[in-house]
Amino acid sequence: MKAFVFPGQGAQFPGMGKALYEENPQAKELFEQANKILGFRITDIMFEGTAEELKQTNVTQPAVFLHSVILAKTTPDFAPDMVAGHSLGELSALVANGTLAFEDGLRLVHQRALAMQEACEINPSTMAAILGLADEKVEEICASFTEEVVVPANYNCPGQLVISGSNKGIELACEKMKEAGAKRALPLPVGGAFHSPLMEPAREKLQTAIEATTFHTPSCPIYQNVSTTAVNDLTEIKANLIAQLTAPVKWTQSVQNMVADGATEFVECGPGKVLQGLVKKIHPEAEVSGV
């Protein structure tokens, strides 16, 4: 069975999507439609902008989403048996399997990005990658903080867990992780504590937007970050999507469940190769490729 997986924030690169725009009329039409919906020419930033300009959350999220979704829409014989997306990629996956219309997906991504940006301004916060420490140990250290917010945020693959929280909390947690034997504890260049309770203001805004959006019956199940199991039920899909902003991304567990349900081939649809690498670490026997 073939699983299509969609990357999240951090996969962007200058020039992304340019060849697609120039070589495929359908892609060009979708990119131009996106410029109208967003009210600014995101294609100019994607194709000609600097890495710094692309790094702004309100640009990054729609840019990665557009690159992923337009690739899916212009890939001949695109017929996934299952889909999943890492954080933001979950919205790309929901457009790819027909749950969301292209325009609705893009509007939700735009609202998500703005809401997250605002939440970051309310609560200055950050994230860090912890390498080479057992998930249980990372969880235990996070739980030991009572005065500061420190939580597991991204279960990327065995031995790679990203934590999220207040600036002070993450700084102290990194020291504790190293003392406990982590190979590395790397603060990440992000503007906020994504997938933590500090994203609550964004979650509330996104909930309103999601509840006002029409969802359609999916063509195949999605394995969501929050539940990690196959979901087809629209009520459940919406609830998981709303919970996602303040809950951890359980990528390791999602891939394990996809494999258990028969996935043998994983195709990354979008910029970069991050997910191909993670899938290989989670399940070395899997066949991985990119669109």
C-alpha positions, 0 to 999 in steps of 0.5 A, a space after each residue: 500500500 502507498 502512503 503519501 506524507 506531507 511536510 511541515 514548517 521548516 521544509 521551505 527553501 528559496 525558489 520553491 515551486 518555481 519550476 512547477 509554476 513555469 512548466 505546468 499550466 494547472 500549477 500556474 493557475 492554482 498558484 495565481 488563485 492562491 495569490 488572489 485568496 491571500 491578497 499578496 503575491 506569495 509566489 514572488 516570495 517563494 520564487 525570488 525571496 530570501 530564506 529570511 523572508 520565507 521564514 516568517 510564519 505567515 509566509 512559510 505555512 502557506 508556501 509549504 502548503 501550496 508547494 505540497 498540495 499543487 504537487 499532489 494535484 499535478 502528479 499523474 495517477 495520484 491515488 494514495 491508500 492513506 495520507 499523513 502530514 507533519 504538523 502544518 502538513 496535516 492540512 495539505 494531506 486533508 486537501 490531497 485526500 479530498 476532505 478539504 477544498 483547495 481554497 478552504 485549505 489555504 484559508 485555514 492555513 493562512 488563519 492558522 499561521 496568523 493565529 500562531 504568530 499572534 500567540 507567539 507575540 503574547 507568550 515569547 517562547 521557543 523549542 529545542 531538539 533533543 537527540 539521543 535520549 529515550 522518549 520516556 526520559 525526555 517525558 520524565 524531565 519535561 514533567 519535572 518542571 512545575 513553574 515553567 511550561 516544558 512539554 514534548 512537542 514532536 515525536 519525530 523518530 526514535 531518539 529525536 524528540 522536540 520539546 516546546 515551552 517558555 524561553 527559561 523552561 527550554 533553557 533549563 530543560 536543555 541543561 537537564 537533558 544533557 546531564 541525563 545523557 542526551 547527545 545534543 540539546 539544540 535550541 531551534 530557530 523558531 518564534 514560539 512554543 508550537 504544540 504546547 499549551 502556550 498555543 491556546 490563543 491560536 487554538 481558539 481562533 483556529 477552532 472558530 475557522 475550522 467549525 465554519 469550514 465545509 469538510 467532505 468525505 475523504 477518499 482515503 484515511 488520514 493518520 492524524 498527529 493527535 490520534 495516530 490512527 486511521 481516521 475517516 470520520 469528519 467529526 473526529 478529523 475536525 476535533 483532532 485538527 483543533 487539538 493539534 496546535 496545543 498537543 504533540 505531533 506523534 509522527 513516530 507513532 503515526 508511521 508505525 500505525 501506517 506500517 501496521 495497517 499495510 503501508 510499504 511505500 511512503 512518498 513525500 509530497 512537498 519541499 525537502 526530504 525531511 520526512 523520507 529520512 524520518 520514515 527510514 529511521 522509524 521503519 528501515 524496511 519501508 520504500 521511500 521516495 519524493 514527488 
